[in-house]
Amino acid sequence: MTQRPTVGFGCPNEMDPHHFSVTIPAGNTAEVIVTEHFGLRGGANGLPDELVRCRLPRTVWRAIADDLRRVFNERLKDSGLPTSRWSTGMNKVERLLGKELCVLTWSTERAETGLIPGAVKRWVGLRPEERWWLFAMASRSTGNAEDADIGWRKALRVALTEEPSTDEVIEIRKVRRKPPRDERPTLPLFDE
């Protein structure tokens, strides 16, 4: 089976495909911008040509970029497609990978730096279909760059950055242990 030619991270090399772009400005301080380009469908039926999905602080981008590249390249290799790397300027990303990208960027855009590695680890642990579903939920009402930390975007941040480890859950459960049976209140419903 012959694979169609691609550019960037799996983006079809054809006229105006639906895809995402990650724009990395020159220098070390300007924000990284994630944009969804609707391709030939853009501009029809109220759909814009493109939509800026996230403006990511450069420190956050540096914390997630290598893991994104690694995960995306593993998926591309598995599909027999060429791999890519992030470079200054516009980096094209295939539509479904772009949705997955947004889930990670949205969950880390306002996160404390120390929580980002845990968010990346939990994002990696999600199946692609789970990431697509999370994108669909978050993008419905809070999918613009200006919607950081609102609704589903906030839920993504909390879910991926604040999920406790197994050891932390065990400690929390110890604190919340039920009192011994003789110390529990009884209900008169079952008294004779």
N, C-alpha and C positions, 0 to 999 in steps of 0.2 A: 504494500500500500504506500503510495506516495504522499508525503506530508506537504501541506501547503506552506509556502515560505512565510516566515515571521520576522518581526523586528522587536528589539527590546525583550521584555519578558513575555514571550508568547503571543504578542499582538499580531493578528493577521496582516500581512503586507499586501493590502488591497486598498481600493479606493474608499476612504473614509469609514473604517469599521467602528463599531461601538467599542470603546476602550477607555482606560484610565491613563492619566499621565502623572508622573511625579516630577515636578520641576525643582531642581536643586540649583539655587543661584551660586555664582562664584563667590568666594569669600567664606567666612566661617560663622557669620552671625545672622544673616537673613533667613527668614522662615522658608521651610520646604512646603510647597503647595501641591496638594493632591486634587486633581480635577477629573471629573467624569465627562467624557466626550460621547455624545449620543449618536454620532455618525450620521448616516443618511436619514435616520428617523428623526434627528434633531430638527427643531423648528416646525414640526407637524403636530397637530392635535394638542397644542399647548405645551409640548415638550421643548425645553430650551435646547440650544445647540450644545451647550456645555454647562456644567455646574461645579463650582468650587466646593469640594467636599470637606477639606480640612486644611488649616494653616498650622503647621507643626513647628514648634520651636526647634532650633537647630540642635540643641542639647538632647532633646528627645529623639530626633532623627538619628543622631549618632548612636544612641543607645539601642535602636531597633533595626537599623539598616542591614547589618551583617546577617542577622537571623532571618530577616525577610528575604534577602538574596539567597541564602542557603536553602530555605524551605521552597521558594519558588523554583530555584534551579533543580532541586531534587524532583519536583513535580514535572518540570519540563523534560528532564532526562527520562523519567518514567514514560513520558508520552513520545519519546523519540524526537524531541524538538531541541534546537540549539539553546544553550544557556546564555545568561547575560550578566551584566554588572551595573551598578549605579554609577552614573557619571554626571558631571556638571551639565546643566541644561535640562531639556525635556527627555524623560525616560518613559517610553510607552509600556503599558502593562495590559495584558489580556483582560477582558471584561470580568470574568469570574475571579481571577486572581486579584483584580482591582477591588472587588467587593470584600475579599478577605483582607486586603491591605487596609481598607477603611476600618474594619473591625479593630485591628490592632492600633491604627493611628488614633481612632476615636477613644479607645480605652486608655491611651497613654498621653494624650495631648495636654491634660491638666494634672497628670499624676506626679507625685513626688518622685524624684529621681531614683531613690532607693527601692521603690516599689516596681519599677519598670522591668527588671529581670524576671520577677515572678509573673508579671503580666505576659511577657513573651513566652515563658514556659507554659502557662495555661493556654495561651493562644495556639501554640504548637500542638498541644494535646487535643485540641478540637478537630473534628473531622471537617473537611471542606464544606459539606452540606450544612453543618451546624453554623459555620461562619457565614454562609450565604443567608441562612435564616435570620441570624442576628443582624446582618446588614439590612435585610428587608424590613425588619421591625424598627431599627433605628432610623433608617433613611426615610421612612414614610412621613414622619412629622418633624424629625430633627436631623435631616441629612445635609444641611448647608454648613459651611465653615463657621458661620456666626452662632450655631446652635451648640457649641461646646458645653458639656456638663449640664445638659438639660434632658429630662426624660430618659429615653432609652440610652442616649449617649452617656448619661451619668450612671445608669445601671451597668453599662459595659465597663466603665472605669471601676466601679465598686466590685463587680464580679471578677474581673481579671486582676485587679491590683490588691484587693483586700481579702481574697479567699484565704482562710487560715490553713496552715499545714496540718497534717494528721496529728502531730504532737500537740499543736495548739488546741485542736478540737478535744483531744483527750484531757488536757488541762481544764478547758472550759467545762467539760462534762463533770469533772471531779468537783468543781465549785458548785455546780448545779445539781448535785446528787439529791435524790429524794430522801426526805427524812425517814427514819425507821418507822415501821408500820404503826407502832403504838403512839407515835407522835403526830400521825396524820389525822386531820379532822374527819369525822364520820358524818354521814348523812342520816337523818332520822327516817328516811324513806324505807330502809330495810330493818328498822328496829321492830321488835314484836311487842 
